[in-house]
Amino acid sequence: MAAAATSTTFEAMSPSNTRVGWIGTGVMGRSMCSHLIKAGYKVTVFNRTLSKAQPLIDMGARLAQSPLAVASQSDVVFSIVGFPSDVRSVLLDSTSGALPGLRPGGFLVDMTTSEPSLAAEISEAATIKGCHSVDAPVSGGYRGAKNGSLAIFAGGDKTVIDRLSPLFALLGRVNYMGATGKGQFAKLANQITIASTMVGLVEGIIYAHKAGLNVESYLNAISTGAAGSKSLDLHGSRILKRDFEAGFYVNHFVKDLGICLKECQNMGLALPGLALAQQLYLSLKAHGEGNLGTQALILSLERLNNVSLENLATSNSAAN
């Protein structure tokens, strides 16, 4: 009874009582942040390239000149940037980072795919200041960000994550994965699964073509069987059309898989599928294709086997 008497009841977060900061307005961040603005939240944004933030400013967001300035005007600060070094800079830098500008009791929510150890470091620094930190990387790509249907992998204090639920609900579905860093571990496992699935998808396409199958018909046939997957649904037809526009960049996937391999070393794990996928994606980067989407993996397999999807598409058309 005594414990119940001293418990604290918090007012649910809403546009009337919660100011939001957003750091990182690239392909994912811009769409994600737009949902908060449309819901009526007062939002302050920062991005190194102003032009990428302009659509949000046009929607009513305020522009800040640094992550610190964002945090000084916010109760909750979201970040989704490129690399762990960027996360460290925008959140922890002593002169321009968000944490030094955040009031005690404020929240940091890092949605970048980053290192679990960095999530722990951010959490410790936030706790020292009397703030809260959550690692909440996402999966679903640009379409999920645009539609507000992302899978969110949340790590940290569950009561804190529950308090943030009105904001998360505008972005997608929250999956509570455990203590600090577990959100990052879950996202890395997600990337490992996607990497091997993508290798299987493009290998199947190359094999089907070499066997003389109509590849479009082949993909349609397997889509409802055991080989069906989200990767096939999202990327199968795009590969056939040679549509390599990025929903998720090869450069960022190479970064993610590199973090996965580093964590495997720490755990003493051997994951050969992950290692192979990393090498194939690195080959795309070496050929200057890092700004293409992950479905561009087919280009690596084409080069290995001296075949071309352009010829494949032509043969499909002739067969039909």
C-alpha positions in Angstrom: 0.0 0.0 0.0 2.8 2.4 0.9 4.4 1.8 -2.5 1.2 2.5 -4.2 0.7 5.7 -2.3 4.1 7.1 -3.4 3.8 6.1 -7.1 3.9 8.8 -9.6 1.2 9.2 -12.3 2.4 11.0 -15.4 0.2 12.9 -17.8 0.1 11.2 -21.2 2.3 12.8 -23.8 0.3 14.9 -26.3 0.8 18.0 -28.5 -0.5 20.2 -25.6 2.3 19.1 -23.2 5.2 17.7 -25.1 7.7 19.5 -27.3 9.6 17.3 -29.8 13.0 17.7 -31.3 14.2 15.8 -34.4 17.8 15.3 -35.5 18.3 13.8 -38.9 15.9 14.5 -41.8 17.2 12.2 -44.5 15.2 9.6 -46.4 13.8 8.0 -43.3 13.8 10.8 -40.8 12.0 13.4 -42.9 8.9 11.1 -43.4 8.9 10.0 -39.7 9.1 13.5 -38.4 6.3 14.6 -40.7 3.8 12.4 -38.8 4.5 14.2 -35.6 4.0 17.6 -37.2 0.7 16.4 -38.8 -0.4 15.2 -35.3 0.0 18.7 -34.0 3.3 18.5 -32.1 5.5 21.5 -31.9 8.7 20.2 -33.5 12.2 21.6 -33.8 14.6 20.1 -36.3 18.3 20.0 -37.1 20.0 18.6 -40.1 23.5 19.3 -41.5 22.1 19.8 -45.0 19.4 22.5 -44.8 17.6 21.5 -48.0 16.7 18.1 -46.5 15.0 19.8 -43.6 13.1 22.4 -45.7 10.0 20.3 -46.4 9.5 19.9 -42.6 10.1 23.6 -42.1 7.4 24.3 -44.7 5.1 22.1 -42.7 5.7 24.2 -39.6 8.8 22.8 -37.9 11.3 25.2 -36.4 14.9 25.1 -37.5 17.7 24.9 -34.9 21.4 25.5 -35.6 22.7 22.6 -33.6 21.5 19.5 -31.8 22.0 21.3 -28.5 19.7 24.1 -29.7 17.1 21.4 -30.6 17.3 19.8 -27.2 17.0 23.2 -25.3 13.6 23.6 -26.9 12.4 20.0 -26.6 11.1 17.5 -24.0 11.8 14.5 -26.2 14.6 14.4 -28.8 14.6 11.8 -31.6 17.7 11.1 -33.7 18.1 9.1 -36.8 21.5 9.7 -38.5 23.9 7.7 -40.5 26.7 6.1 -38.5 27.6 5.5 -34.8 30.1 8.4 -35.0 27.2 10.7 -36.0 25.1 9.4 -33.1 28.0 10.2 -30.7 28.4 13.6 -32.2 24.8 14.8 -32.2 23.9 13.4 -28.8 27.0 13.5 -26.6 29.3 16.2 -27.9 30.0 18.5 -25.0 29.6 21.7 -26.9 26.9 21.0 -29.5 25.3 17.7 -28.6 21.7 17.2 -27.6 22.3 15.8 -24.1 24.0 18.9 -22.8 21.0 21.0 -23.9 18.3 18.7 -22.5 16.6 19.6 -19.3 16.6 17.0 -16.5 13.7 14.6 -17.0 14.0 14.9 -20.8 14.1 12.0 -23.2 16.6 10.9 -25.9 15.3 8.4 -28.5 18.0 7.2 -30.9 16.4 5.4 -33.9 19.7 5.0 -35.8 20.9 1.5 -36.3 24.0 1.7 -34.2 26.2 -0.2 -31.7 24.7 -1.7 -28.5 27.7 -0.5 -26.5 27.0 3.1 -27.6 23.4 2.8 -26.6 24.6 1.8 -23.1 27.0 4.7 -23.1 24.3 7.2 -24.0 22.0 5.7 -21.4 24.6 6.1 -18.7 25.3 9.7 -19.6 21.6 10.5 -19.7 21.1 8.9 -16.3 23.9 11.0 -14.8 22.1 14.1 -16.0 18.7 12.9 -14.7 17.4 12.2 -18.2 16.1 9.1 -20.0 17.5 7.3 -23.0 15.9 4.7 -25.3 17.5 2.8 -28.2 14.8 2.3 -30.8 16.1 1.4 -34.3 13.5 0.7 -37.0 12.8 -1.7 -39.9 10.5 -1.1 -42.8 12.5 1.2 -45.0 11.2 4.3 -46.7 7.8 2.9 -47.3 7.3 2.1 -43.7 8.5 5.5 -42.7 6.1 7.2 -45.1 3.2 5.1 -44.1 3.8 5.2 -40.3 4.1 1.4 -40.3 7.7 0.8 -39.1 8.7 -2.0 -36.8 10.3 -0.3 -33.8 12.8 -2.3 -31.7 12.9 -0.6 -28.3 15.5 -1.1 -25.6 15.6 0.6 -22.2 13.3 1.1 -19.2 9.9 -0.2 -20.2 8.1 2.4 -18.2 9.9 5.1 -20.1 9.1 3.4 -23.4 5.4 3.1 -22.4 5.4 6.9 -21.6 6.7 7.5 -25.2 4.0 5.3 -26.7 1.8 8.2 -28.0 4.8 9.4 -30.1 5.9 5.9 -31.2 2.3 5.1 -32.3 2.6 7.8 -35.0 5.7 6.1 -36.4 4.8 2.4 -36.3 4.5 -0.5 -33.9 6.7 -0.8 -30.8 8.3 -4.1 -29.9 9.9 -4.0 -26.5 13.1 -6.0 -26.7 14.5 -5.6 -23.2 17.1 -3.5 -21.4 19.3 -0.8 -22.9 21.0 -2.0 -26.0 18.5 -4.8 -26.7 16.8 -2.7 -29.3 20.0 -2.4 -31.2 20.7 -6.2 -30.8 17.2 -6.9 -32.2 17.8 -4.6 -35.2 21.1 -6.2 -36.0 19.6 -9.7 -35.9 16.9 -8.3 -38.3 19.6 -7.1 -40.7 21.4 -10.5 -40.5 18.1 -12.2 -41.5 17.5 -9.7 -44.4 21.0 -10.0 -45.7 20.9 -13.8 -46.1 17.3 -13.6 -47.5 18.5 -11.1 -50.1 21.4 -13.4 -51.1 19.0 -16.2 -51.6 16.5 -14.1 -53.6 19.1 -12.9 -56.1 20.8 -16.3 -56.4 17.4 -17.9 -57.1 16.8 -15.3 -59.9 20.2 -15.9 -61.5 19.6 -19.7 -61.3 16.1 -19.5 -62.7 17.4 -17.4 -65.6 20.2 -19.8 -66.4 17.7 -22.7 -66.3 15.7 -21.0 -69.0 12.7 -20.1 -66.8 10.5 -17.0 -67.3 11.8 -15.3 -64.2 8.7 -13.1 -63.6 6.6 -16.3 -63.7 9.1 -18.0 -61.4 8.9 -15.2 -58.8 5.1 -15.2 -58.9 5.1 -19.0 -58.4 7.3 -19.0 -55.4 5.7 -15.9 -53.7 2.9 -18.0 -52.2 5.1 -20.9 -51.2 7.7 -21.5 -48.6 10.2 -19.3 -50.4 7.9 -16.3 -50.1 9.3 -13.3 -48.1 8.9 -9.6 -47.5 12.2 -9.2 -49.5 10.6 -10.9 -52.5 7.4 -8.9 -52.2 9.3 -5.6 -51.9 12.1 -6.2 -54.3 11.3 -9.0 -56.8 9.5 -6.9 -59.4 11.9 -3.9 -58.8 14.9 -6.1 -59.6 13.2 -7.3 -62.9 12.6 -3.7 -63.8 16.1 -2.7 -62.9 14.7 -0.2 -60.4 17.5 0.3 -57.9 16.2 3.5 -56.3 17.0 3.3 -52.6 14.4 2.6 -50.0 17.5 1.7 -47.9 21.0 2.5 -49.1 23.7 -0.1 -49.8 26.1 2.2 -47.9 24.0 2.1 -44.8 23.5 -1.7 -45.1 27.2 -2.2 -45.4 27.5 -0.2 -42.1 24.9 -2.3 -40.4 26.4 -5.6 -41.5 29.8 -4.3 -40.3 28.4 -3.7 -36.9 26.8 -7.2 -36.9 30.2 -8.8 -37.7 31.9 -6.8 -34.9 29.3 -8.0 -32.5 29.8 -11.5 -33.7 33.5 -11.2 -32.9 32.6 -10.1 -29.4 30.2 -13.0 -29.0 32.5 -15.6 -30.6 29.9 -16.3 -33.3 30.6 -17.6 -36.8 27.8 -16.6 -39.2 28.9 -17.4 -42.7 25.8 -16.1 -44.4 26.3 -12.7 -42.8 30.0 -12.7 -43.9 29.1 -13.6 -47.5 26.4 -11.0 -47.7 28.8 -8.3 -46.3 31.4 -9.1 -49.0 28.8 -9.0 -51.8 27.5 -5.7 -50.6 31.0 -4.3 -50.2 31.6 -5.2 -53.9 28.7 -2.9 -54.8 30.2 -0.1 -52.8 33.6 -0.7 -54.5 31.8 -0.3 -57.9 30.4 3.0 -56.9 26.9 1.7 -56.2 26.7 2.5 -52.5 23.8 5.0 -53.1 21.6 2.4 -54.7 19.0 0.4 -52.8 19.8 -3.0 -51.3 18.0 -4.8 -54.2 21.0 -3.8 -56.3 22.7 -6.9 -54.9 21.6 -8.5 -58.2 24.4 -6.5 -59.9 27.0 -8.3 -57.8 25.7 -11.7 -58.8 25.4 -10.6 -62.4 29.1 -9.7 -62.5 30.1 -13.0 -60.8 28.2 -15.0 -63.4 28.6 -12.8 -66.5 24.9 -12.4 -67.0 22.7 -9.3 -67.2 19.3 -8.6 -65.9 18.7 -6.4 -69.0 19.0 -9.5 -71.1 16.9 -11.4 -68.6 14.1 -8.8 -68.9 14.3 -8.9 -72.7 14.0 -12.7 -72.7 11.0 -12.5 -70.3 9.3 -10.1 -72.6 9.9 -12.3 -75.6 8.7 -15.4 -73.7 5.4 -13.6 -72.9 
